[in-house]
Amino acid sequence: MIAGRRNFIKKAATAAAGLGLMCRNGIMTASPAAETAPAGKRIGMLGLDTGHCMAFTQLFNAPDAGDRYRNYRVSAACPEGTRLIREWKDRIPQITEEMKGEGVEIVGSTEELLDRVDAVLMTCIDGNRHLELAMPVLKAGKPLFIDKPFTASYRDACAIVEATRKYGAPMFSSSSLRYLTGVENVSETVGKITGADTYGPAAVEPHHPDLFWYGIHGIEILFAIMGAGCKSVRRTYSPNTDIVVGVWNDGRIGTFRGTRNGKYGFGASVFGEKNIVHLNRDEGYSPLLVKIAEFYDTKTAPFPVEQTLEIIAFMEAADESKKQGGMEIQLKTI
């Protein structure tokens, strides 16, 4: 697992939980008793097997959050999680205790969770379980945000989207890196976007196709900039580096460089008719949580679900290209 911005929050939270404390702005204070979330503003967390659980909860439930997250609070959680990834499976009991220290009620099943909350945030780290875990939520019609990776296959991704349409349930999924500073309004600076190169770490995990596990972050940046419409993918692979080249229907080219050694970071170079800009300022999870809270209120995803499906198809095509020694793969074949 990549060490960095996610792990420092995890380590601080772990140390605090062991003392019955929490960290707010660098100051350790007693963990709060369970507080009642405002009517209609109760979030249920589904899956307690990632450092995102505490990070998201401490942001949503911070005493000084004000209305930044539209007064949503994480009020209950179900400690589901991976059955395949030993590193995180073994941490479910620890994360569960940390969540209790934040005043979050722990329940024993998805059904119990749905009875207690107004919206669901799926944090299960294992994309292989997302279809299974999502179905009861979608059938109940609760707004559902699915943390990365959306799924571990294009087939599962399509099944979730089909279920959202069948049951009329609001749903979206995104990496927090989609909201890298400057990405949303980059066209105001560069004009019409003609191409983009993005980069990020691409650590792998044996139970997921390579890019689904961590490369998703840089690829999400790429699609946030370029939009949908990629028609083909070609991947050049080495043990330490991936270069994935996508060709869009209008002839534009976008690339992702994934790294597995040396210094890591997230960023993009964006090429436009008027200017070229470089983006690399990451403000952490807060911009994503703002979007999640807005989605819970409006029941409308901030971008079309078809783009999420295309991102999954892009990564699956890249995996196929790797298997075929760098051959160009048409997304329509996925």
N, C-alpha and C positions, 0 to 999 in steps of 0.2 A: 504494500500500500504506500502511496506517495506520502512523504512527510511534508508538512507545510501548514498553510493557513487553516486547514480543517483540523489538523491534529493538535494545534496549540489550544484550541477551544476544548477539545476532548480531554486533554491532559489536565487542564485547569478544573474542568467540571468533575473529573474523577477524583482529584485530590479534595475538592470541596465537599463532594458527596460523602466521603469517608469521615468527615468531621461534622456532618449535618449542616454544612454551610453552602452558600452559593456566592458567586463572584459577580459583582455589579461595578462596572467602571474601575476595576482593579481593587475594589474594597470587598473583603469577605464579610457577609452578614448572615444572620440566621435564615434558613430556608423558610419560605412562607407556608402557612397553613393553606389548605385548599381554598381557593376563592371561587365564588360563583361567577361564571362568565355572563355577560349581558345576554338577554334573551335573543336567540337567533345567531349568537356569535361564538358558539362552542365548537372548538375543533377537536376531532378525535384523531389521534396518531395511530397508524396501523403499521406495525413493524418496528421493533426496538433492537435493531442490529447494526446501527451506524452512528458515527459521531454527529451526524446531522440532527439526530433526535434532540439532544441537549442544546445544540446550537440554535436550532429553530425555536425550541420552547423558550429559551432564555430571551430571545428577541421578542417573540410574541407576548410573553408574560412579564416583560420588564416593567417595573413600576413607573419608569419615565417614558414608556412607549407612546403615551398620549393616544392620539387617534391616527398615528402613522400607519398602523395596520388595521384601521377601521374598528378598533376595539375588540378584535378577535383574540381569543385566548385558547391555548391548548389546555383542555380540562380533563381529558381522559385518554388512555392509551391501551392498546392491546399488544402484548409482547410476542407477536408473531415474528417470523424472520426466516433467514436462510436455513436450509437443511444440508446445503452442499459446501458452503465456504466456512471451513473450520475456524479460521481466525475470528470471524464475526459471529458465528453461531455460539462460540464459547463466551462471548461478551454479552449475550442477551440478559442473563441475570444481573450483571453489573449495571448495564444501562437501565434496566427496569428499576433498580434501587435508586439510581441517580434521578430518574423521573419522579419517583415518589418524593424525593427530597425537594423537588420543585413544586410540590403540592398537586401533582397530577394523579388522578384516580386510575388505578390499574384494573382492567377487566379481563375476563378469561376467554372471550370469544369476539369475533367480528359482530355477531348479532347483539351482544351486550353493548358493544361500542356504539352501534347504530342507534340504540335506544336512548343514548345519553348525549348525543352530539347533533349538530346541525350541518357540519361539513367534515370531510375526511381528508387527511394528509397522509398518503402512503409513503412511508420512509423505508420500507423493507429494501435492503441493499441488493437483493437478488432478483434480477429481472426475470428469472425462470419462474418465479412464484407470482408475478404481478397479475397475470390473467386470472388465476385461481382466486387471489385475494380481492381483485377488483369486482368480480361478478356480484357478490352480495350487496356491495355498495351501489353499484349501478342499478340493480334491480330495485333497491330502495329509493332510487332517485336522488340520492344525496350528492351534492357537488363534490367532485373528487379531483385532487391534485396528486399526480404520480411523480415522485422524485426519480432522478436518473438512476439507472437506465430505464427508459420507458418499458422495454421488454428485452428479452434475450433472443428474439427472432422476429422476422417480419410477419410470419404467420400469426404469432400471438398478438402483435400490434394490430393487425387487421381485425382479429377477433374482438379485441377491446373496443375498437372504434365502431364495429358493427353493433356491439352491445349498447354503446352509448346512444346510438341512433334508435335501436329497438326500444329501449326503455326511456328515451328522452332525458337521459341523465347528463348534466354538465360535467365535462372532464377536460383537463389539459395536463401536459407534461412538459418539463423544460429543465435544462441545466441552468444553474445560477449564472453561468458565464455568458449566456445569451444577453445578459444585462450588464456586460462589461461597459465601463463608462465611455460614452460617446457613440456606442453602436446604434442606438435607436434613432439618433438624429444625424448620422454621419453624412447623409445625402445633402444636408443643408450646407455642408462644408465642401464636399467634393463634386456636387452636382450629380448627374446621372452616373450611377456606378457601372464601371466597365470591367471590374475584376477585383479579386481579393485574395490575399495569402494569409492564412491564419496558422497559429502554432499553439502547442500545449503538450503536456506530458501524456504519454500513451502507455502507461503500465498495463500489463495484461493479467487476466485471471482465467484459469483453465476451464471454468464452467460457463464462460461467455465468449462469443466471438471477439477477437482481439480488441477492436475499436469500441465495442459496446461498453467496456468496463470503465475506461478513463479517457480514451480518445474522443468520446462523445462531447466533452466540453469544448474542445477546439472546433469540432465539426458543427456544433450548435452555433458558435460564433459565426462560422462561415455562412450558414443558412440564414442567420439573422441579418447578415449584410447583403447576401446575394438574392435572397428570396428563393421560392420554389422554382422548378423548371430544369433541374439537372437531368441530362439524358444519358450520360455515360461516365464511367469511373475507371481509372487505371491506377494501380498501386505498386509502388516500388518499396520493397521491404528489406531491411537488414535487422540483425538482432537489436541494434541500438536506435534505429530511426525508421520511420515510415514517411513516405511522400505519397499523398493521395491527390490525384488530379481529377477534377470534375469538369466536364464540358456541359454548358447549359444550352437549352434549345435555341437561344438567340446568338450563340457563338461565343459568349463570355466564358472565361476560364477562372475557376476558383481552386485553390490548393489548400491542403492541410499538411503541416509538418508535425509529426508526433515523435517525441523524444523519450528515450528510456535511459539516458545517462547524462552526466553533466548537470549544470544549473538548469532549473526548470522555471517556467513562467507561462502566462497566457497572454496572447496579443494578436494583433492583426495589422496588416498594411492594406489600406483600401485605396483603390485606383478609380478616379472619376474623370469626367470631362473637364472639370475646372481645377482639380487639385488632387494631391496624394496626401493621405494622413496615416499616422501610425497610432494605434490604440493599445494601451497596455495597463490601464489603471483599473484594478479590480477592487470594488468596494465591498466584497464579501457577499453574504447572503441577503442582506436587508433589501436591496432592490427587487430581488425575486419575491420575497415575502410580501412586499407592497403589491405586486402583481397578483399573488395568490389571494390576498384579502379582497382586492378589487373583483377578482373572478368569483369569489364566494358570494359577494353582494349582487353582482350583475348577472351571474350564471352564464357569462360569455367569456370564452377563452380569448387571450390577447392576440392570438394569431391562429390561422386556420389549422385544424387538425390534419389536413392533407399534407401540410409541411412537416409535421411530426412523422407521418408515415414515410415521407420521402427521405427524411434523415435516416430512418431505420433501413430503408431500401438502399441508400447510399452506402451505409456501413456494411450491409450484407453483401452488396456488390463488390466493395473493396476487399472483403474477406475472400470472395470467390476469385477476384483478380490475383490475390496473393497465392491461392492454391494453384492457379494456372500460370504462375511465373510472370505476372505483370501484364497479362492480357487485358485489353479494354473490354469492360462488361457493360452492356446496356441495362439501364435500370428497369426497362419494361420486361426484361426476362426474369426479374426478381418478383 
